[in-house]
Amino acid sequence: MLKKTILVFSSLIIITVGLLFTNKFSHLKNFAVWGVHTIHDYKTHPVRLVKAADVPQQWPQDSLYNHAMLSDSILKKMDGYNTHAFLVFQDGKLLFEKYWDGYTPKTLSGSFSAAKSIISLLIGIAVDEGKIKSLNDYAGDYLPYFKTNGLEKITIKDLLTMSSGTNYDESDKGYFSMNASAYYGDDEAYMVSQMQRKEHPGVFWQYRSGDTQVLGLIVSHVFGKSISELVSERFMKPMGAEVDALWLLDGDKKNEKAFCCFNAIARDYARFGQLVLNKGSWNGKQIVSQQYIAEATTPATYLKDRSENNNPVDYYGYQYWMIDHRGIHAVSQNGLFGQYVYIIPEKNAVVVRLGESTVEKAIHHHQPENFVYLDAALEVLK
């Protein structure tokens, strides 16, 4: 009886360990090791270096740098949202800068989904250079899996606009969801291989991190380089980034988590906003074509929003968000827990907010905190 008990117990251990170390269940093992997701996951997750510029370009300070004072009411709200960094740039100069909770200009912080916009920019470069012939190309032209399982009609543009029509469910927070596999799994390519057709692509908008992960795999494929290498050589170095960044990898260190997980300092996040404000140009060099920037920051109004009575999508372009407030129009990079880069053309301004806010009920797909940060920016801007 004892031998049988030991044999059964040993078999269960072997089976459990085997399951946890397969792609299907590896995210459970990694979750146990890495813990609940935070903006500091670069300290515990596998990462790849994203090198900064050899000769950093310091942001010039405006003559009125930090002269403006945020009102007590705004500061109270920003404190309530657990803000760590708030920076305002105007006319290419640093106008205002404030840090909380021990953060400094050299503190790395995770982007979460604000990284999606960076992947969009890499797609733009791939199109500009002919590595991707057209945004109307099928994803299956670059990833064989998308030639099967009813995914054949999904275009790169569908992925950019979150209208792939796949079964990836962003709202599913279960332990066995694709969300869990994407963030904690060992192989992003395996996670993508679980995506299947749910509805016709290019009709309904539905936020899916899986769509961006597919774009990331396409980018790596067409350039023959990792996302981290590409971001360093195409953005960080030419834009004069000050501090090396980090990009989180899957558990087997195969692929970057393209849908999230860039980690940089606030001043370097601002460079991506300034690039868009400059219509893809940096110091006279066209990094991304002006045409692509214009398309990426224009709402995909031909899509329907099922959650809002099938109204046209007026808030999302190619992995960029659009928001209107108090007469200004802003384009933004958005990440979980309040990681934002706002581009405000009317003010020739870029605003960066980093922190650890709590997710609330959205207003037209925007977290209410957005309006606080835009109000704060308007108090500072000239």
C-alpha positions in Angstrom: 0.0 0.0 0.0 2.8 2.4 0.9 4.6 1.7 -2.4 1.4 2.3 -4.3 0.9 5.6 -2.5 4.4 6.7 -3.1 4.1 5.8 -6.8 0.8 7.7 -7.2 2.1 10.7 -5.4 5.3 10.7 -7.5 3.3 10.4 -10.7 1.2 13.4 -9.7 4.3 15.5 -9.0 5.8 14.5 -12.4 2.6 15.3 -14.3 2.1 18.6 -12.5 5.7 19.7 -13.1 5.4 18.6 -16.7 2.3 20.6 -17.3 3.7 23.7 -15.7 6.7 23.6 -18.0 4.7 23.3 -21.2 3.6 26.4 -23.0 0.0 25.8 -22.1 0.6 26.1 -18.4 4.0 27.8 -18.1 2.3 31.1 -17.2 1.2 29.6 -13.8 4.8 28.8 -12.9 6.0 32.2 -14.0 3.2 34.0 -12.1 4.3 32.2 -8.9 7.9 33.4 -9.4 7.3 36.9 -10.8 4.2 37.9 -8.8 1.4 40.4 -9.6 2.1 42.8 -12.4 3.4 46.3 -11.6 5.3 49.1 -13.3 8.5 47.7 -11.8 8.4 44.3 -13.4 11.7 44.9 -15.1 13.2 44.1 -11.7 11.9 40.5 -11.7 11.0 39.5 -15.3 13.4 38.5 -18.1 14.4 41.7 -20.1 16.4 42.8 -23.1 18.4 45.9 -23.2 17.3 48.8 -25.3 20.4 51.0 -25.6 20.2 54.7 -25.3 22.2 57.2 -27.4 25.9 57.1 -27.3 25.8 60.9 -26.9 22.5 61.8 -25.1 20.7 64.9 -26.2 19.6 66.8 -23.0 16.2 68.4 -23.2 16.7 72.2 -23.3 15.0 74.0 -20.5 12.4 76.7 -21.2 13.3 80.1 -19.7 10.1 79.5 -17.5 11.1 76.0 -16.4 9.2 75.1 -13.3 8.0 78.7 -12.8 4.4 77.6 -13.1 2.6 76.3 -10.0 -0.1 73.6 -10.1 -3.2 74.5 -8.2 -3.8 72.8 -4.8 -6.9 71.1 -6.2 -5.0 69.6 -9.1 -2.2 68.5 -6.9 -4.6 66.8 -4.6 -6.2 64.9 -7.4 -2.8 63.9 -8.8 -1.7 62.7 -5.4 -4.9 60.7 -5.2 -4.1 59.0 -8.4 -0.6 58.0 -7.1 1.3 60.0 -9.7 5.1 59.4 -9.8 6.1 61.8 -12.6 4.5 64.7 -14.5 6.4 66.5 -17.2 5.3 69.2 -19.7 7.3 70.1 -22.8 6.4 73.0 -25.1 8.2 74.2 -28.3 10.7 71.4 -27.8 11.7 72.5 -24.4 11.2 71.2 -20.9 8.7 73.6 -19.2 7.6 71.7 -16.1 8.8 68.7 -14.2 7.7 67.1 -10.9 8.3 63.8 -9.3 6.7 62.0 -6.3 7.5 59.0 -4.1 11.3 59.0 -4.6 11.1 59.0 -8.4 13.8 61.0 -10.2 14.7 61.9 -13.8 16.7 58.7 -13.9 14.0 56.3 -12.6 12.8 53.6 -15.0 9.1 52.9 -15.1 7.0 50.4 -17.1 4.8 51.5 -19.9 2.3 48.8 -20.1 0.2 49.4 -23.2 1.7 52.7 -24.0 4.3 50.6 -25.7 1.7 49.6 -28.4 2.2 53.0 -30.0 6.0 52.3 -30.4 5.1 49.1 -32.2 2.9 51.1 -34.5 5.8 53.4 -35.3 8.0 50.4 -36.3 5.2 49.2 -38.6 5.2 52.6 -40.2 9.0 52.4 -40.8 8.6 48.9 -42.2 6.0 50.3 -44.7 8.2 53.3 -45.5 11.1 51.0 -46.3 9.1 48.5 -48.3 9.6 45.7 -45.9 5.8 45.6 -45.6 4.3 46.4 -49.0 1.0 47.8 -47.7 -1.1 48.0 -44.6 -3.7 46.1 -46.6 -1.4 43.1 -46.7 -2.7 40.0 -45.0 -1.0 39.1 -41.7 -0.6 35.6 -43.2 1.8 37.1 -45.8 4.3 37.4 -42.9 3.2 34.8 -40.3 2.2 31.4 -41.6 -0.2 30.7 -38.8 -2.5 33.5 -40.1 -3.0 31.6 -43.3 -5.1 29.1 -41.4 -8.0 28.8 -39.0 -10.2 31.5 -40.7 -7.6 34.2 -40.0 -6.6 34.5 -43.7 -8.5 37.8 -44.2 -6.9 39.7 -41.3 -4.8 42.6 -42.6 -2.1 44.5 -40.8 -4.4 47.5 -40.8 -7.0 45.4 -38.9 -4.4 44.6 -36.3 -3.3 48.3 -36.0 -6.9 49.4 -35.5 -7.9 46.6 -33.0 -10.4 45.1 -35.4 -8.9 41.7 -36.1 -12.2 39.9 -35.2 -10.3 37.2 -33.2 -11.2 35.4 -30.0 -8.6 37.3 -27.9 -10.7 38.6 -25.0 -9.0 41.5 -23.1 -11.7 41.4 -20.4 -10.9 37.7 -19.5 -8.7 37.9 -16.4 -8.9 34.1 -15.7 -5.8 32.1 -14.9 -6.1 30.2 -18.2 -6.9 33.2 -20.4 -4.8 34.4 -23.4 -4.2 37.5 -21.3 -2.5 35.4 -18.6 -0.5 33.5 -21.2 0.6 36.7 -23.0 1.9 38.4 -19.8 3.3 35.4 -17.9 3.8 32.7 -20.5 7.1 31.3 -22.0 6.4 31.9 -25.6 4.5 34.8 -27.2 4.4 33.0 -30.6 2.6 30.1 -28.8 0.0 32.5 -27.4 -0.6 34.0 -30.8 -1.1 30.5 -32.2 -4.2 30.2 -29.9 -6.0 33.1 -31.6 -8.9 32.1 -33.8 -11.5 33.8 -35.9 -14.5 35.0 -34.1 -16.1 37.5 -36.5 -15.3 39.2 -39.8 -12.2 41.5 -39.4 -12.3 45.3 -40.1 -15.8 45.9 -38.9 -15.9 46.1 -35.1 -13.4 47.7 -32.8 -12.5 45.7 -29.8 -9.3 46.3 -27.7 -7.0 43.3 -28.0 -3.5 43.1 -26.8 -3.1 40.0 -28.9 -3.4 42.2 -32.1 -0.3 44.2 -31.0 1.6 41.0 -30.2 1.0 39.8 -33.7 2.3 43.1 -35.1 5.4 42.7 -32.9 6.1 39.3 -34.4 5.7 40.7 -37.9 8.1 43.6 -37.1 10.7 41.2 -35.9 10.2 39.0 -38.9 10.5 41.6 -41.6 13.5 43.4 -40.1 15.2 40.2 -38.9 16.0 41.8 -35.5 14.5 42.0 -32.1 12.1 44.8 -31.1 14.6 46.0 -28.6 17.4 46.3 -31.2 15.0 48.1 -33.5 13.8 50.6 -30.9 17.3 51.4 -30.0 18.6 52.0 -33.5 15.5 53.6 -34.9 14.4 55.7 -32.0 16.6 55.8 -28.9 19.9 56.6 -30.5 18.8 59.1 -33.2 16.5 60.9 -30.7 19.3 61.1 -28.1 17.7 59.0 -25.3 19.4 59.6 -22.0 19.1 56.3 -20.2 19.1 52.7 -21.4 15.6 51.2 -21.4 14.5 47.6 -20.9 11.9 45.5 -22.7 10.2 42.6 -20.9 10.5 39.2 -22.6 8.5 36.1 -22.4 9.6 33.4 -20.0 11.9 31.6 -22.5 13.4 35.0 -23.5 12.3 34.4 -27.1 10.2 37.4 -27.9 9.5 40.9 -26.5 6.0 41.3 -25.0 5.2 43.8 -27.8 1.8 44.7 -26.4 3.3 46.2 -23.3 6.4 46.3 -21.3 8.8 49.0 -22.5 10.6 50.5 -19.5 12.2 53.9 -19.7 12.6 57.3 -17.9 9.9 60.0 -18.2 12.2 62.3 -20.3 12.8 59.5 -22.8 9.1 58.6 -23.1 8.6 62.3 -24.1 10.8 61.8 -27.1 8.3 59.4 -28.7 5.6 62.1 -28.2 7.8 64.8 -29.6 8.5 62.6 -32.7 4.8 62.4 -33.4 4.4 66.1 -32.7 7.2 66.7 -35.2 5.2 64.6 -37.8 7.8 61.8 -37.7 10.9 64.0 -37.9 13.7 64.5 -35.4 16.4 67.2 -35.9 15.6 67.3 -39.6 15.8 63.5 -40.1 12.5 61.8 -41.1 12.4 58.7 -38.9 8.7 57.8 -39.7 7.0 59.2 -42.8 4.6 62.2 -42.2 1.9 60.3 -44.1 2.1 57.3 -41.7 2.0 59.6 -38.6 -1.1 61.4 -40.0 -2.9 58.1 -40.6 -1.9 56.6 -37.2 -3.2 59.6 -35.3 -6.5 59.8 -37.2 -9.5 57.9 -35.7 -10.7 54.8 -37.6 -14.2 56.1 -37.9 -15.2 53.4 -40.5 -15.2 50.9 -37.6 -18.2 50.4 -35.3 -18.1 50.4 -31.5 -20.3 47.6 -30.3 -20.2 48.9 -26.8 -21.6 52.3 -27.8 -24.6 51.4 -30.1 -22.4 50.7 -33.1 -21.3 54.4 -33.3 -18.2 55.2 -35.3 -14.9 54.9 -33.5 -13.7 58.4 -32.9 -11.0 57.7 -30.3 -8.6 55.2 -31.8 -6.2 55.1 -34.8 -3.2 52.9 -35.3 -2.4 52.0 -31.7 -2.9 55.7 -30.7 -5.8 57.2 -28.7 -7.5 60.5 -29.4 -9.1 62.6 -26.6 -10.8 66.0 -26.6 -11.0 68.2 -23.5 -11.7 71.9 -22.9 -11.3 72.8 -26.6 -8.0 70.9 -27.1 -7.4 67.8 -29.1 -4.8 65.4 -27.9 -3.3 62.2 -29.3 -2.0 59.8 -26.6 -0.1 56.7 -25.7 -2.0 54.9 -23.0 -0.9 52.3 -20.5 -2.4 50.4 -17.6 -2.3 52.2 -14.2 -2.0 55.6 -15.9 1.1 55.6 -18.1 0.4 58.5 -20.6 2.2 60.4 -23.3 0.0 63.2 -24.6 0.6 65.1 -27.9 -1.2 68.4 -28.1 -0.6 70.0 -31.5 -2.5 73.2 -30.7 -0.1 74.0 -27.9 3.0 72.5 -29.6 3.3 70.4 -26.5 4.0 67.0 -25.1 2.9 65.8 -21.6 4.1 62.7 -19.8 2.4 61.2 -16.7 3.6 58.0 -15.0 2.2 56.4 -11.9 0.2 53.7 -10.3 -3.5 54.7 -10.5 -6.4 52.4 -10.0 -8.5 51.4 -13.0 -11.9 53.1 -12.9 -15.0 53.0 -15.1 -14.1 54.5 -18.4 -15.7 57.6 -20.0 -15.9 57.0 -23.8 -13.0 54.5 -23.4 -10.9 57.0 -21.4 -10.0 56.7 -17.8 -11.4 59.8 -15.9 -7.8 60.6 -14.7 -7.0 61.7 -18.2 -9.0 64.9 -17.8 -7.1 65.7 -14.6 -3.7 65.5 -16.3 -4.9 67.6 -19.3 -6.2 70.2 -16.8 -2.8 70.2 -15.1 -1.1 70.6 -18.4 -3.3 73.6 -19.3 -2.3 75.2 -16.0 1.3 75.0 -17.0 1.3 75.6 -20.8 1.7 79.1 -22.2 
